[in-house]
Structures are given as structure tokens and as C-alpha cells.
């Protein structure tokens, strides 16, 4: 079943075309990777899907419904969750309160919302740090908090923007099972990632973006063997490992 | 629970205070403290979502003028007059909603200053309604109906209720869903939106609570001083800068910061006005500025932040604090 459908999506910033007539779809239950060189427009695609930016052209369908013009909070309520590349925990709030911010959207009762938030923190392995100040957490844990917050919106589709970037190899190998667990609960995952080995081990399909255009699509193996991809992206800077 | 007992003791003490000591000057000072606690808490509601307004005199003045004019020209009791007063305040709040939702940071603050200033000018020029700079005087008819009294004691209790009510409202709001969302918006509006918060609606809720309480204070405070004129009703020093100063010094966007700020700054203000004001007009503001700079430099979170951690140590909460101050790793 198609969960997300993107139809000829474009975004222009003045004279610059960040995303150009991109077409793709994501099926329920998939883990799809989105790769591309720096400045390829990956985060812009996420911003368009999550509603922080309005597309210049094209339509976005979610669960068969046209959601192109909706505002970010409306898309979140429909079931599109996202993380940000640069982790931005809410300051002045504890780890638990950070996760309560999204659970309080669907559950106005603070008691219930607190229970929900604790549950999410348990799932990502941060339950020992409920009362901690997020600024004091190590970077890998702040990344997890970012994922926890997005999960707490109870998404059907989760957009992960480089959640593995900046982690060491041990931290990456700890984070990968988390991504699988999220999928096992029925959450479809669309993730931007630079670490190819990690991406290849988790994703069913990979989309490749270059200068705003979709240049390849397929299994991780197909994509890495695609000459156009090698030329555009992997050829100049292969990051295997 | 220790905290609750402390609050109850404080409430009991405040309730019986005028029985033991009711010198008019002393009562006036306490009334002013109550007034500023309520005004600062009201201002603080908008500060919860990170919006610093320096135009709250607009809400104060709109409500004050509406109820005063109805009282003077039509003989409407302020108890009834406060409803149209609140309506006019909310219309004013709707106007300030436009810059609130469109402008960021200092730009909103500037727009709010202009907003109050425009209304002050209108009140000056619209002589048929406001008598301009001459001002209007509330008829002195002692009693609860007109809310004018021969002693200060009834006003002590009125403002005690207003102050306690404002603290209670902010306390409830702070720990509610809306309160969490306001604090999230203050920190990162885009992240808040992506997590499903209707940031526009949430900020409007804060604006209307903030404006409503400020308006209510305008109605009661005008009856307390018996008169109203534009320079006073729309005074930026009294009703824009003072609550902002109390809030920042006490602790911006916290429940108890405005209380602490008002309790400290109101007596200081009265003292400086009577002693330094006689020496040189405006010298009191100079000292105010020094206090503000000192607090912001030494305690950026306001005076409330070290007090709170002291209080927490004194009354240990159920959940153990895991890493207060230290790194977890």
C-alpha cells in the first residue's frame, strides 16, 4: 500500500532550484534511504513533506489524501513525524518534558502524557535520564532524544534527518536495532543518511538525489552499482565504513 | 507536603495582616506589591512563549477607560463595566495578534511599544470621550457598588485576590499542555510545529489570557486611584516597563519569578521615588537600570533560579534528580 506519494515536487529559492520535479512513492512498512551529495536538496525534500516549506510546484499525497498545502502541525497530526539534522532539544525543559511536548498534543491530560512520554523514553533507552537537562546529555543521547520526540507524535511515517551522523561506530551499531524496532511497530521510515554501510544494512530501497533531481532509485546494491550514482556521488568520495 | 503548608501559612498571614497593622502608607505599599504581582504574572504569560511585550499598557488603558467612562458618564458599576472593558481589551489583543504571529524577537517588542503609544495619543486627542490630558475623575461614592472606599482595607483584599488568582492561573497554565507548548515555542518554534503544535493558536491563547488579566487590573486599579488620564492609563513606565523589569529580575517565564521580582522591586521603586525622585527627576530609573544590569549579569535566569534550587534541596521531590549540573557520561 502506498503511504506517501510525491508528484513532480519542485522548490525554487529565487533563481535557485533546490528540488526539481521529483517523483517517488513510499510504501507502508518500508525503510527508504535518501542519499546525495551536500546541497542535493535532501533536507529541502523533508521540509516540503513535513510542511515547513511550501512547494513551488507539485503535490504530496499521504495515505491517498492530498496534503500539499497543510501546515506542519496538521501534517504531524495526520502521522508525519520528523527529526532535525541539528538536534534542538527545548531548553529549560527536562528530557521527560521535552518528550511530553508532543504527547500532550494528543493527550491533553498531563498525567497520561507523562506516562506516554516515559514509555517512549524507555523504548529508546533514555528512561534513566528523565529528569536530566538535555544540554548535559552526550551527543548520541541527544540524537536519541530527537528520535524520541518524533516518535512521541505517534507517526505513521517517520522522517529521520541524519540521525546517525556524528555518532561513532559503536553508537551507530547501537542505533540500528532501534530503527528496526521502530519499523516492527508499523512505522514507515524515510531517512537521510551519509553513512552508506549503515544505510545499506537497514534500508529496503534507496533514492539518490543530485542537484535537486532524482537520479536513481533501487535496492542499496543496485544504487551503489549504478554508474550515474558512482559518478555523481560515490565516485568522488566513497564512504564505505 | 511541605510546600503546600508553606503556602497556606503565607495565605493565612496575608489574610489577617490588616487586622494587626493597617497604617495607610503600609497598606498602600502592600496593595502596590499585589497589583504588580498580578500585572507581572499577566505579562509573564506571553513571556512564557518567549514574546517580550512592552505594550501591555494598551490593555490596561483600554479596559480602564472603558469601565471608567461607563462609570462616570452612565453610572454603570465597575462590576458590570468590567465585561465591556474586557471586550474592548480583547479587540485590542486581536490587533496585537497580527504582529505577535508575524514578527520575531525584538520586532514584536517594537510593534508592541508602538501599539500602546498610538492608543495613548488617541486618548489624548479624543477629548469628547476622555477629556484629554485633563483626565476624568471617578465620583467618590463609598461602597462596594462603586468600588470606592474610605479605607484601604477592602482594596487590600481585592488586590490580594487578584494577585493570588494570577499566580494560580499561571501555575495551572505552566503545567498544562498549553504551558508545555508555550515553553516549547519559546525555545524553538519550528521544532514545536513539527511536533504537532498549532503554534499560532497556542500563542493567541497566551495573548488573550495575558491581555484579559491586565485589563481586569486596569478596571480595579482605576477605581482605587479615583482618576484616569492618558499619560497615566497608557504609561509605558508603569504598565509596560515595570512588569517587564519585575519579570526579568525575578525570572522570565517562571511561575514564581514575577512574585519575587514584584516583592523586591515595588518597595525599592517606592523608596527610590520618594528619596531620589526629590533630588533629581528620573534618578530612580537610573538605579533601576543598575539593578537590572546586575541581576542579568550575575543571575541570567533571574533571582528565582538559585532560590528554586535551594527550595528543592530543602523539600526533596519524589523523583531523584539524576545529573543536576554534571554530565551523565
Interface residues (C-beta under 8 A of the other chain):
Chain A: X50 X51 X52 X71 X72 X73 X76 X77 X81 X82 X84 X88 X90 X91 X92 X93 X97 X100 X101 X102 X104 X105 X106 X108 X110 X113 X128 X129 X130 X131 X132 X133 X136 X137 X138 X141 X149 X150 X152 X153
Chain B: X175 X176 X177 X180 X181 X183 X184 X186 X187 X188 X190 X191 X192 X193 X194 X195 X196 X197 X198 X199 X253 X319 X320 X321 X322 X323 X325 X326 X327 X328 X329
